[in-house]
Amino acid sequence: MGPSDTSSLKPRDRILDAARDLFRKHGIRGVGVDAIASAADSNKMTLYRHFGSKEDLIVACLQAATREFDEFWEEIRARNPDNAKAQLADWIDRVAAGLREAVDCNCEIIAAAFQMVPDDGSALKVINEFKARQRKRLAELCRSAGVEDYELLTTTLVLLMEGARSNRQSMGPEGPSAQFASVAHATVRQFTTRKDTGSI
Amino acid sequence: MGPSDTSSLKPRDRILDAARDLFRKHGIRGVGVDAIASAADSNKMTLYRHFGSKEDLIVACLQAATREFDEFWEEIRARNPDNAKAQLADWIDRVAAGLREAVDCNCEIIAAAFQMVPDDGSALKVINEFKARQRKRLAELCRSAGVEDYELLTTTLVLLMEGARSNRQSMGPEGPSAQFASVAHATVRQFTTRKDTGSI
């Protein structure tokens, strides 16, 4: 969600879009409120009226990014209703697509976590609540897909996904992150065939 | 390697130690050369004499961190000579220990990657060369341990490790990163038992 055609947006939304765009491009620490206000065709006074501080603006950006992820899960459910295995495969492919395109992939949430310092209380809280919610949904999917050791599979997939995002950020889309889908599908296969004793 | 008892060190080393310590604590963007010079009991002029710019200092810090990792591999080899499977298990346990203790774990390299912006040319280069070297060593270990699909296992372990480090940074040592060892050992087991056709 770049700030393209933001002319019709309200000042608050323009500032939010500009901030997310600039934070993605230059990092949270590398962008000042002046640059954000200017990119949003606004001014610092308006920025501070809507967002009390740069920290509050960072939190608002993270919250906007996490809200977009709810739509992601809705789409997964809608495409393969009542088929958890297909939903799990779809989840992997969508995460992989996000890694390739780096669009709406919420990389910014992961990346932001790395730019935080210990006193970034509310921003870190948003990130951790987001991660906990994602994990719960994924674990539910793994369980519904009939995986006996679904907690271990969930942790494996979460670490693989975060690792792929981390790696993409440093080594680009052609690095090991490009293999996320094959690695994750193989992992799911190993978990589903290993203990396929018909007990599900 | 904190800057403890740095009084006997030369100015260049004191500056390097102080920079690494401050970068770890406050992020690369959050620390200025003044703070580094002051923490090193030195001054800005000396800092610039040894390191031409803050960017050069960042690169030197990353190089120092990557050099320490060579010792890590030497220890692994020395502890279980001629036993690749034991070395691989040891690698997992050492990465896990690093995640718990966050000491000498080279998290700073991964963390630094997230604070980079696209024009951080030489710093990103150090990070990527480091990652490529680590990967090569790990792949060699997986191959020697008799894993048929050793490239896929290597990618899986690399992504798991980077994911665990990423997750540790945002969620702390009690989060999913604490399960890195059990996840990684299970992954190795699956790769070694799955195709155990005696062809090795």
Chai-1 contact restraints between the chains, C-beta under 6 A:
chainA,res_idxA,chainB,res_idxB,connection_type,confidence,min_distance_angstrom,max_distance_angstrom,comment,restraint_id
A,H26,B,V117,contact,1.0,0.0,6.0,A-B,restraint_1
A,G27,B,V117,contact,1.0,0.0,6.0,A-B,restraint_2
A,R29,B,R29,contact,1.0,0.0,6.0,A-B,restraint_3
A,R29,B,G30,contact,1.0,0.0,6.0,A-B,restraint_4
A,G30,B,R29,contact,1.0,0.0,6.0,A-B,restraint_5
A,G30,B,V117,contact,1.0,0.0,6.0,A-B,restraint_6
A,A111,B,F114,contact,1.0,0.0,6.0,A-B,restraint_7
A,A113,B,S170,contact,1.0,0.0,6.0,A-B,restraint_8
A,F114,B,A111,contact,1.0,0.0,6.0,A-B,restraint_9
A,F114,B,F114,contact,1.0,0.0,6.0,A-B,restraint_10
A,F114,B,Q169,contact,1.0,0.0,6.0,A-B,restraint_11
A,Q115,B,Q115,contact,1.0,0.0,6.0,A-B,restraint_12
A,V117,B,H26,contact,1.0,0.0,6.0,A-B,restraint_13
A,V117,B,G27,contact,1.0,0.0,6.0,A-B,restraint_14
A,I127,B,S170,contact,1.0,0.0,6.0,A-B,restraint_15
A,N128,B,M171,contact,1.0,0.0,6.0,A-B,restraint_16
A,T155,B,P176,contact,1.0,0.0,6.0,A-B,restraint_17
A,T155,B,Q179,contact,1.0,0.0,6.0,A-B,restraint_18
A,T155,B,V183,contact,1.0,0.0,6.0,A-B,restraint_19
A,T156,B,V183,contact,1.0,0.0,6.0,A-B,restraint_20
A,V158,B,P176,contact,1.0,0.0,6.0,A-B,restraint_21
A,L159,B,L160,contact,1.0,0.0,6.0,A-B,restraint_22
A,L159,B,G163,contact,1.0,0.0,6.0,A-B,restraint_23
A,L159,B,A164,contact,1.0,0.0,6.0,A-B,restraint_24
A,L160,B,L159,contact,1.0,0.0,6.0,A-B,restraint_25
A,L160,B,G163,contact,1.0,0.0,6.0,A-B,restraint_26
A,E162,B,G163,contact,1.0,0.0,6.0,A-B,restraint_27
A,E162,B,S166,contact,1.0,0.0,6.0,A-B,restraint_28
A,E162,B,N167,contact,1.0,0.0,6.0,A-B,restraint_29
A,G163,B,L159,contact,1.0,0.0,6.0,A-B,restraint_30
A,G163,B,L160,contact,1.0,0.0,6.0,A-B,restraint_31
A,G163,B,E162,contact,1.0,0.0,6.0,A-B,restraint_32
A,G163,B,G163,contact,1.0,0.0,6.0,A-B,restraint_33
A,A164,B,L159,contact,1.0,0.0,6.0,A-B,restraint_34
A,S166,B,E162,contact,1.0,0.0,6.0,A-B,restraint_35
A,S166,B,S166,contact,1.0,0.0,6.0,A-B,restraint_36
A,N167,B,E162,contact,1.0,0.0,6.0,A-B,restraint_37
A,Q169,B,F114,contact,1.0,0.0,6.0,A-B,restraint_38
A,S170,B,A113,contact,1.0,0.0,6.0,A-B,restraint_39
A,S170,B,I127,contact,1.0,0.0,6.0,A-B,restraint_40
A,M171,B,N128,contact,1.0,0.0,6.0,A-B,restraint_41
A,P176,B,T155,contact,1.0,0.0,6.0,A-B,restraint_42
A,P176,B,V158,contact,1.0,0.0,6.0,A-B,restraint_43
A,Q179,B,T155,contact,1.0,0.0,6.0,A-B,restraint_44
A,V183,B,T155,contact,1.0,0.0,6.0,A-B,restraint_45
A,V183,B,T156,contact,1.0,0.0,6.0,A-B,restraint_46
A,Q190,B,Q190,contact,1.0,0.0,6.0,A-B,restraint_47
